[in-house]
């Protein structure tokens, strides 16, 4: 009986690397030395909501890969500088992402995507791709 229940257990620290790669690969590459995002052409077609999600997933990937990034969390300023979005766009979009339960926030007011929300991110990104077709 216990074995059946044990199949329900997951580690909150484990990242589905295949799913993360699936989300990111159409939009960007990651510079392994500098941890900078190298956007692909499809990046420019993204609206702010999805661009921020993909950026935060990329940070999750960098940490999972053991790159020189201390944490996956990012401040609003880091997000603004790395995505090229304006502060007047980033702040309300982050509030909406928090309200939608896709992004979480640390005590230090840094943002990240919890592992349990990765599937939801994929669904949001896939929905955008279907709408643009």
Buried (B, 14 or more C-beta within 10 A) or exposed (E): EEEEEEEEEEEEEEBBEEBBEBBBEEBBEBEEEEBBBEBEEBBEEBEBBBBBBBBBBBBBBBBBBEBEBEEBBBBBEBBBEBBEBEEEBBBEBBEBBEEEEBBBBEEEEBBBBEBEBBEBBBEBBEEBEEEEE
